[in-house]
Amino acid sequence: MISTLLVANRGEIACRIFRTCGELGIRTVAVHSDADENALHARVADTAVRLPGATPAETYLRGDLIVKAAVAAGADAVHPGYGFLSENPDFARAVLDAGLVWIGPSPEAIEAMASKTRAKELMGIEPLREVTAADLPVLVKAAAGGGGRGMRIVRALEELDGALESARAEAASAFGDGEVFVEPYVERGRHVEVQVLADTHGTVWTLGTRDCSLQRRHQKVIEEAPAPGLNPELTTELYEMAARAARAVDYVGAGTVEFLVADGRPHFLEMNTRLQVEHPVTEAVFGLDLVAEQIRIAEGHALAADPPSARGHAIEARLYAEDPSRDWAPQTGTLHHLAVPDGVRLDTGYTDGDDIGVHYDPMLAKTVAHAPTRAEALRRLSGALERARIHGPVTNRELLVRSLRHREFTAARMDTGFYDRHLADLTEPAPDPYAPLAAALADAHGRSRFGGWRNLSSQPQTKRYLMAGEEHEARYRHTRDGLAADGVRVVHADARLVVLEVDGVRRKFDVARHGDRVYVNATALTALPRFPDPTEHHAPGSLLAPMPGTVVRIADGLAEGAAVRAGDPLIWLEAMKMQHQITAPASGTLSALHATPGQQVEVGALLAVVEEVQKEVQDQ
C-alpha cells in the first residue's frame, strides 16, 4: 500500500490531493518553486522539496528534478495532478523506472491519447494537413496539454502562420511540447465530456456527462454535471464512445473523453489522460472521491461491476484573478481575504495574505454547489458567489454571477460562443451607488468635525473614491446624534459595518480596508487623496503593459523609427502561462521602444510609443 505520496503540481489541485491523502492516512510531499516557497500547498504538506527557479520550465516541468525530490523525500508514489507533466509519458516512465507508483494510466496509454493528433488517428479522425479558404474557420491546437493554452481560432488564411507560431510558443512554455495541429472549428457547439474510471481488472466506468460550454480563450469557466438537455440516445452514444476510447488503450485510472456536440451529433475532440479541473461536479453527483479511487486503483484494488447511481445536479465556477472587461487580463497582488458562505464547496490553493504572482495560472479557487435540481444548484452557487468576500486583485466574480443567472444559461441553451455574444453585457459596470457613502461613513467612524459636539450641525464632509473606473464623491455630516447623510438615515456606522435606511428599507454594508482599497460588500473602491499629486501623463500613443509579465518577443525588425500600421502586433507579453499581444493603436512611427525580450515588467510600464501619422498626411 502507498504510504507517502508526492504531488508533482502546485496550488489548488495539490491541496485537494493532499486533503484526500490525509483522510487515507497517507503522508504527503510537496514540490515548490522559489516563487511558491510560502504557497499554501507547500505549507500544508508533511514534507516540501524546493525546485530552484520560478518559471514552469525551470521547476514544475522538470521531471528529472521531481523524481529526485520524490526519492529524496522517501515517497513511494507520485500523483501528477493536472497540467504541467500530467500527460507526459516520459515523466510517467521516469517515475516508474525509479521504482515509484504512478497514479495514472500507463505511459503507453498516455502516449496514445495525450497527443491529440495520435488520439484522433486512433478514433479514425484525420487532422487537416493543408488549409484552404474553404476549410475556414479552423482551430490551431496544442497536441499536448490542455486548459486552452496553445489554441487559436483562425478565420483568415493570412492569420494562419502567426497563429501557428504563437500557439507553438505558448504550448512549449506551458507543457514543454510545441507540437500543434489544425482541425475544423465548429461554431456554436456544446462542449460535453464523459468521465471514465478504469481499473487493472478490465472494468471501465462511465461516470456521467459534464457540460463545459462556457469558456474564455478555450479555457473552461463554468462546468456542470450532468450535461443538461441531452436525449437518452445521444447520452448512450457518448458513453459508448468514451468507453471504447478507454478500452482501446487499456486505460487505467481517471480520464475524460471530450466531445463537441453540434446538431445533435458528437464530434470527438480528445481524451485527457488525467484528473480534470472540473472533477468535483462528478464527485458531488456520484458521491465519490475520485482521487481516493485513483489511489486505490494504483494499489491494485478492483472497481465494483457497476458505478454508483447519480444523484442531483452540481455546478462549478472557476474564480480567476483576471479582468474580463479588459480582454481577460490576469491580475496580481495580495489576496487579503477570501470567504464564501456555507453550503458550497471551495477548492483553493490560497489563504488570506497570500500573493498572486505572474508565473502560474490565475485561478484562485473553484466553487461547487450540489442540489437536487439544476435550478436549485444554480441559485445556491450564484447566491454564494454574490455574498462571497474577495478582497484583493480584480476577479471574474461578477461575471460568474451574471453568467449563472443569464437566461441562455438558466434555460440550458448555451454553447461555446456564449461569451463572444454576451461579454459586453456581462461586464457592464453596475456598482452599488451607496458603496462610496458606506465607505466614507466607516472611515469617519469615531471622528468629530470639531473635536467636541456643538449645537449646530457641521458642514458636509467629502471623500472621493474611484469605483468601476469613475470618480465618486460621498458627502456626510457629523451631528449631535452621530453621522448623517442626505437622502438616507444612518442607522449604524462603525469601521466594519454600516447600516443605512433607504426609502424605509434597511441595507447592511460590510466594509474592509486594505491600504487605499476599500471593499463594501462585493464592491471594490479606491480611496482618492484629498489633494492629489499631479497625475503622471504619458505621451499619446504610449503602449503600457496591461498586466505584469515577461516580454517574450518583439516583432521582427521593430526598432525606433519603424513605420507601423494600426493593429500590427508589436510586443508579446507572457503572464500566468498565457501570451498577450500588444498591438499598434494607430498607424504611424515607432518613436520609442523600451521593451526588450526577457524583460520583467509591471502593470502600467511604458513599453513603446507610436507617434500617429496625422490624418491629412495619410490622405495625401
C-alpha angles and dihedrals in degrees: 000000000000113000104169125028130191119206111214092207144061145230125017099358093049090051091047093052091046089055092058091044089055091053090050094047094247119145115234136222124195129196119207140183121228088260089055097046091119097029119133095248090055091049099048097046119094090234132016130197124200122235105200114236137034111245121082090244090059097043129008092033093052101098092176092058093046093052090049089050091052093051093044092050093048095246118161097193140037127209114194099200110201131309122015108056098346093112098034111115093196090058091049089051091049090053092050093044088056089059094253130133114252114216097214146045123316119280088247092056091047090049092051097046109020090067102071092205093057092042091056091049089051089053091047096255122131121208119227111275097182123026121213132177089261090062095058134153098047135169123230107209138182113247091216133044128009141218093114094289118138093021128126133170112223119199099165128046092229088062094056101084093049092047091051092050097048093043091052092050094048093046092049091050094047102037107014089244123095098189113130135173138193127238136167114279113229112211121219097003126145120245105227126171140183124221113222129190121187135178133205092259098069100265118134121187123198104206102197133274133292129202114216100167098130102086139151119204087356090298118120120249105171125023133178142184129250102026103242125236101018115142118233094251093054091045091052091049091052091050092049094048091048093049091046091053091050094047092046090068100030088249121204127191132007120338141153130224112205129206139179109223115205129161089359093301127112119230114197112236108171147306117248107212095206145052112298126230088238096053093115093075090058090046090053095049096044098034092237138134101221093191090054089049090051090053094047091049090050088052089056101257118149125236120235115263092256132028121244119272121268118249128194129324132295131195129191128198122193114223109212132188093232141107110240091190091061100053091284091295110188116241131215136193140085121329099218097180138359122179135149127191121264117271099059131079117244119198112184143152094210139075132188112299097023120135122236108215137192102250104075145039114303095228110128099180149333119239118200130189125189124191140153092263137027092243091054092047090051092051093047095049097042091048093049092050091047091054096040118117111225114171115179136046121011112280138189092247096119090048090054094051093048092045092053090051097042114121093234092054097042088051091048092238095125127126137177091280093062096111093041088061102036109026095103093054093041092054098042105129114251105169122177106262091212095053095090092051091048090050092049093048092049089050092048094051111132095007125121124204091220104023088248135039121268130191092251125068114249125248115271116278120215136206126183126217136180109228126171090348095306132098117245129187123212121201126197140153137221109231136173088265095047133261120357139178135187118263096015139062115236103222096174137353131181134143094278107026133041123182118195129183111216118183090339095310121112118222126189123215122193109208129197129170130202112176108308092339117098124190118203109184101303096340122099121207135178117221110229122213118255091234106027122206116245106285118247110247127204125208116260111272094031114155109216126190105258090204140006112273148109126294102234101171145012119204113265112271094006112152138140110292094029119136115240134185127223110273096019111143106241109164133022120210125192119207129161092356093303127106121225126194122222108207134195109269092210142357113277144086128318100238096175136019117188101159122095129182112271093022117140111222134187125223110283095023114149108247103170144333126232115200105211120231109239114251094238089055091049091051094054 
